[in-house]
Amino acid sequence: MTNAIEIRHVGKRFGDVRALRDVTMSVPRGTTFGFLGPNGAGKTTTLRGLMGLIRFDAGSSTVLGMDPWRERVPLHAKIGYLPSDMGMHPRMRGIDVLEHAADLTSGPDAASPLRATVLDALRLSDRDLRRPVRDYSKGMRQKVAITQALQHDPDLLLMDEPSEGLDPLVQHALYALLRDRAAAGRTVVFSSHTLSEVQALCEHVAFIRDGEIVAQGPLEELRQARSRVVRIVPRDPAQLDALGPGFVRVADDPAGNAVFHVAEEPDAIVAVLSRVQLHALLIEEPSLDDIFRSYYSGEAADGGLT
């Protein structure tokens, strides 16, 4: 199975600013792919390059087997793109935005079953769509932007922070829509500032930092490559000194548990802990948050993931 996206040694500069440095990344077809990194890491630049909105300075890339710069016009009919802040003329109505986007992609008319499904899931009524965009809240604008990306049932979705501005109920409806498209064989790529949604939705992830990919692959493989988190409450704190060098102590958590990072399988961890009398024990698989922090230590993961 060929990949939906192939990027090889791509670079991009804006004047003196080097936005992308030797980026190499693959996105398998039919998967949901999370693209993570702090502000200014290069996520939006990468997505815009894959859309053919900007031209990479170096390297090569293909999207659905096509060159995103030279073949961007026919390629756009196969892609649903959600920018981080979609421009809409304030006098246009929501339905006008959707019809204009459909015309640009040779997409469906207003009776499209998928459009209707998306509008229903996102709670966008016909009355809402008849109002001018200038009267919309940020959340309403985001709903219209999501609908225009999904309505023509594209082979590939490129979405820059799709849940931004949505209330929790609509966020979950969006997640269901994205899962449904992936189950139908479509490829979904999105950046996000919410680690929990990437962990809930994505089989594959990539981390970008300062314009460079620092890790990528199936999320489960990245988890297995990281240490497990072991939280314990010993009957005698002095016994913790006997755990050995494989148990790396980190700061205790707010509940008073002694927290360790351990690069061992659960049975080996339990074998060592059998020598210690415990009040409580919890062995956790590394979360996406743990993995992210391991690559971005020294940078604030909270609030810096947009």
For each residue, the residues with C-beta under 8 A, 3 or more apart:
1: 28 29 30
2: 29 65
3: 6 26 27 28 29
4: 27 28 29 30 31 63 64 155 156 187 189
5: 25 26 27 50 61 62 63 156 187 189
6: 3 26 60 61 62
7: 10 23 24 25 26 46 50 59 60 61
8: 24 59 60 61
9: 22 23 24 58 59 60
10: 7 20 22 23 24 46 49 56 58 59 60 61
11: 18 20 21 22 23 56 57 58 59
12: 18 19 20 42 45 49 54 56 57 58 211
13: 16 17 18 19 57
14: 17 19
15:
16: 13
17: 13 14
18: 11 12 13 21 211
19: 12 13 14 42 45 211
20: 10 11 12 23 42 45 46 49 56 211 212
21: 11 18 210 211 212
22: 9 10 11 59 212
23: 7 9 10 11 20 42 46 59 208 211 212 213
24: 7 8 9 10 59 213
25: 5 7 46 206 213 216
26: 3 5 6 7 216
27: 3 4 5 31 33 187 189 204
28: 1 3 4 31 33 187 204
29: 1 2 3 4 185 187
30: 1 4 182 185 186 187
31: 4 27 28 182 187 188 202 203 204
32: 178 179 182 187 188 190 201 202 203 204
33: 27 28 187 188 189 190 202 203 204 205 206
34: 190 191 192 198 201 202 204 205 206 219
35: 43 46 47 189 190 191 192 205 206 208
36: 43 191 192 195 198 205 206 207 208 292 305
37: 41 42 43 191 207 208 209 305
38: 41 209 296 299 304 305 306
39: 304 305 306
40:
41: 37 38 208 209 210 211
42: 12 19 20 23 37 45 46 208 210 211 212
43: 35 36 37 46 47 160 191 208
44: 47 48 84 160 191
45: 12 19 20 42 48 49 54 211
46: 7 10 20 23 25 35 42 43 49 50 208
47: 35 43 44 50 51 81 158 160 189 191
48: 44 45 51 53 54
49: 10 12 20 45 46 52 53 54 55 56 61 68
50: 5 7 46 47 61 63 68 158
51: 47 48 68 72 76 79 81 158
52: 49 55 68 69 71 72 75 76
53: 48 49 72
54: 12 45 48 49
55: 49 52 69
56: 10 11 12 20 49 59 61 69
57: 11 12 13
58: 9 10 11 12
59: 7 8 9 10 11 22 23 24 56
60: 6 7 8 9 10
61: 5 6 7 8 10 49 50 56 67 68
62: 5 6 65 66 67 68
63: 4 5 50 66 68 75 79 156
64: 4 75 78 79 155 156
65: 2 62
66: 62 63 71 74 75
67: 61 62 70 71
68: 49 50 51 52 61 62 63 71 72 75
69: 52 55 56 72
70: 67
71: 52 66 67 68 74 75
72: 51 52 53 68 69 75 76
73: 76
74: 66 71 77 78
75: 52 63 64 66 68 71 72 78 79
76: 51 52 72 73 79 81 104 105
77: 74 105 106 107 152 154
78: 64 74 75 154 155 156
79: 51 63 64 75 76 154 155 156 157 158
80: 148 149 150 151 152 154 156 157 158 159
81: 47 51 76 149 157 158 159
82: 86 145 146 149 157 158 159 160 162 190
83: 86 145 160
84: 44 160 161 164
85:
86: 82 83 141 145 148
87:
88: 92 97 133 141 144 145
89: 92 133
90: 132 133 134
91: 132 133 134
92: 88 89 96 97 100 132 133
93: 96 97 129 130 131 132 133
94: 97 98 124 128 129 130 131 133 136 140 144
95: 98 99 110 129 130
96: 92 93 99 100
97: 88 92 93 94 100 101 133 144 148
98: 94 95 101 102 110 115 129 144 147 148 151
99: 95 96 102 103 110
100: 92 96 97 103 104
101: 97 98 104 105 107 148 151
102: 98 99 105 107 108 109 112 148 151 152
103: 99 100 106 107
104: 76 100 101 107
105: 76 77 101 102 152 154
106: 77 103 152
107: 77 101 102 103 104 112 151 152
108: 102 111 112 114 115 151 152 153
109: 102 112
110: 95 98 99 115
111: 108 116
112: 102 107 108 109 115 116 151 152
113: 116 117
114: 108 117 118 150 151 152 153
115: 98 108 110 112 118 119 147 150 151
116: 111 112 113 119 120
117: 113 114 120 121 177
118: 114 115 121 122 146 147 150 151 177
119: 115 116 122 124 125 129 147
120: 116 117 123
121: 117 118 173 174 176 177
122: 118 119 143 146 147 170 173 174
123: 120 143 169 170 173
124: 94 119 128 129 140 143 144 147
125: 119 128 129
126: 129 130
127: 130 131
128: 94 124 125 131 140
129: 93 94 95 98 119 124 125 126 144
130: 93 94 95 126 127
131: 93 94 127 128 135 136
132: 90 91 92 93 135
133: 88 89 90 91 92 93 94 97 136 141 144
134: 90 91
135: 131 132
136: 94 131 133 140 141 144
137: 140 141 165
138: 141 142 165
139: 142 143 165 166 167 170
140: 94 124 128 136 137 143 144
141: 86 88 133 136 137 138 144 145 165
142: 138 139 145 146 162 164 165 166
143: 122 123 124 139 140 146 147 166 170
144: 88 94 97 98 124 129 133 136 140 141 147 148
145: 82 83 86 88 141 142 148 149
146: 82 118 122 142 143 149 150 159 162 174
147: 98 115 118 119 122 124 143 144 150 151
148: 80 86 97 98 101 102 144 145 151
149: 80 81 82 145 146 154 157 159
150: 80 114 115 118 146 147 153 154 157 177 181
151: 80 98 101 102 107 108 112 114 115 118 147 148
152: 77 80 102 105 106 107 108 112 114
153: 108 114 150 181 186
154: 77 78 79 80 105 149 150 157 186
155: 4 64 78 79 186 187
156: 4 5 63 64 78 79 80 186 187 188 189
157: 79 80 81 82 149 150 154 178 181 186 187 188 189 190
158: 47 50 51 79 80 81 82 189 190
159: 80 81 82 146 149 162 188 189 190 191
160: 43 44 47 82 83 84 190 191
161: 84 164 190 191 192 193 306
162: 82 142 146 159 174 178 190 192
163: 166 171 174 192 194 197
164: 84 142 161 193
165: 137 138 139 141 142
166: 139 142 143 163 170 171 174
167: 139 170 171
168: 171 172
169: 123 172 173
170: 122 123 139 143 166 167 173 174
171: 163 166 167 168 174 175 197
172: 168 169 175 176
173: 121 122 123 169 170 176 177
174: 121 122 146 162 163 166 170 171 177 178
175: 171 172 178 179 197 200 201
176: 121 172 173 179 180
177: 117 118 121 150 173 174 180 181
178: 32 157 162 174 175 181 182 188 190 201
179: 32 175 176 182 183 201
180: 176 177 183 184
181: 150 153 157 177 178 184 186 188
182: 30 31 32 178 179 185 186 187 188
183: 179 180
184: 180 181
185: 29 30 182
186: 30 153 154 155 156 157 181 182
187: 4 5 27 28 29 30 31 32 33 155 156 157 182
188: 31 32 33 156 157 159 178 181 182 201
189: 4 5 27 33 35 47 156 157 158 159
190: 32 33 34 35 82 157 158 159 160 161 162 178
191: 34 35 36 37 43 44 47 159 160 161
192: 34 35 36 161 162 163 195 197 198 305
193: 161 164 305 306
194: 163 197 198 305
195: 36 192 198 199 287 288 289 292 301 305
196: 199 200 288
197: 163 171 175 192 194 200 201
198: 34 36 192 194 195 201 202 205 288
199: 195 196 202 219 287 288 289
200: 175 196 197
201: 32 34 175 178 179 188 197 198
202: 31 32 33 34 198 199 205 219
203: 31 32 33 218 219 220
204: 27 28 31 32 33 34 216 217 218 219
205: 33 34 35 36 198 202 216 217 219 222 288
206: 25 33 34 35 36 213 215 216
207: 36 37 213 214 215 216 291 292 295 296
208: 23 35 36 37 41 42 43 46 211 212 213 214
209: 37 38 41 212 214 295 296
210: 21 41 42
211: 12 18 19 20 21 23 41 42 45 208
212: 20 21 22 23 42 208 209
213: 23 24 25 206 207 208 216
214: 207 208 209 295
215: 206 207 222 291 295
216: 25 26 204 205 206 207 213
217: 204 205 221 222
218: 203 204 221 222
219: 34 199 202 203 204 205 222 223 288
220: 203 223 224
221: 217 218 224 225
222: 205 215 217 218 219 225 226 291
223: 219 220 226 285 286 291
224: 220 221
225: 221 222
226: 222 223 286 290 291 294
227: 248 261 262 263 286
228: 261 262 263 264 266 269 283 284 285 286
229: 259 260 261 262 283 284 286 290
230: 247 259 260 261 262 269 273 281 282 283 284
231: 253 257 258 259 260 280 281 282 283 284
232: 240 257 258 260 273 276 278 280 281 282
233: 256 257 258 278 279 280 281
234: 237 239 240 258 276 277 278 279
235: 239 277 278 279
236: 239 277
237: 234 240 258
238: 241
239: 234 235 236 242 243 275 276 277
240: 232 234 237 243 249 258 276
241: 238
242: 239 275 276
243: 239 240 246 247 260 272 273 276
244: 247 272
245: 248
246: 243 262 263 264 272
247: 230 243 244 260 262 272
248: 227 245 260 261 262
249: 240 258 259 260
250: 259 260 261
251: 259
252: 256 257 258 259
253: 231 256 257 259
254:
255:
256: 233 252 253
257: 231 232 233 252 253 280 282
258: 231 232 233 234 237 240 249 252
259: 229 230 231 249 250 251 252 253
260: 229 230 231 232 243 247 248 249 250
261: 227 228 229 230 248 250
262: 227 228 229 230 246 247 248 269
263: 227 228 246
264: 228 246 268 269 272
265: 268 269
266: 228 269 270 283
267: 270 271
268: 264 265 271 272
269: 228 230 262 264 265 266 272 273 283
270: 266 267 273 274 283
271: 267 268 274
272: 243 244 246 247 264 268 269 275
273: 230 232 243 269 270 276 278 281
274: 270 271
275: 239 242 272
276: 232 234 239 240 242 243 273
277: 234 235 236 239
278: 232 233 234 235 273 281
279: 233 234 235
280: 231 232 233 257
281: 230 231 232 233 273 278
282: 230 231 232 257
283: 228 229 230 231 266 269 270
284: 228 229 230 231 287
285: 223 228
286: 223 226 227 228 229 290 291
287: 195 199 284 290 291
288: 195 196 198 199 205 219 291 292
289: 195 199 292 293 301
290: 226 229 286 287 293 294
291: 207 215 222 223 226 286 287 288 294 295
292: 36 195 207 288 289 295 296 301 305
293: 289 290 296 297 301
294: 226 290 291 297
295: 207 209 214 215 291 292
296: 38 207 209 292 293 299 301
297: 293 294
298:
299: 38 296 304
300: 303 304
301: 195 289 292 293 296 304 305
302: 305
303: 300
304: 38 39 299 300 301
305: 36 37 38 39 192 193 194 195 292 301 302
306: 38 39 161 193
